[in-house]
Amino acid sequence: MEEIVYKKILYPTDFSETAKLALSHVKAFKTLGGEEVILLHVIDERDIKKKDILSLLLGVAGLNKSVEEFESELKEKLIKEAKNKMENIKKELEDIGFKVRDMVVIGIPHEEIVEIAKNCDVDIIIMGSHGITNLKEILLGSVTENVIKKSDKPVLIIRRKE
């Protein structure tokens, strides 16, 4: 029987409490042969593309910027914030011996997670069951559910604390 080893791990995070719980499981994989972690944060493009709201805000704020300029600045700001938050996580993982590659992308979260898992040929995806906008009543968050449905990689889901 072939031994299963999870050397390359994809850890998508939205910096939620459940994602932090998932991080502890990622760390545990170091003792199980884990070598590399791809640390991923996806900025949901749908949140940026709400042009009606952006236009209204720009008008109310009296800013002389186009929606496109505002969107571009917003993307840059969100990417910078995510990279700053990822620095501590990256250091924690490197300190226990993982090789870490960090990525911030803009897109539809589940699509980006599935695509990166495939393109980077990861062995496993480890993620939280619910993100920041979780509803207590649902079993799984929509991003997690779609990753499970669409990825051909094993997915370890870490449940949120009740």
Secondary structure as GFF3:
##gff-version 3
##sequence-region A 1 162
A	DSSP	beta_strand	8	12	.	.	.	ID=ss1
A	DSSP	alpha_helix	17	28	.	.	.	ID=ss2
A	DSSP	three_ten_helix	29	32	.	.	.	ID=ss3
A	DSSP	beta_strand	36	44	.	.	.	ID=ss4
A	DSSP	alpha_helix	45	48	.	.	.	ID=ss5
A	DSSP	alpha_helix	51	61	.	.	.	ID=ss6
A	DSSP	alpha_helix	67	95	.	.	.	ID=ss7
A	DSSP	beta_strand	99	107	.	.	.	ID=ss8
A	DSSP	alpha_helix	109	119	.	.	.	ID=ss9
A	DSSP	beta_strand	124	128	.	.	.	ID=ss10
A	DSSP	alpha_helix	142	150	.	.	.	ID=ss11
A	DSSP	beta_strand	155	158	.	.	.	ID=ss12
###
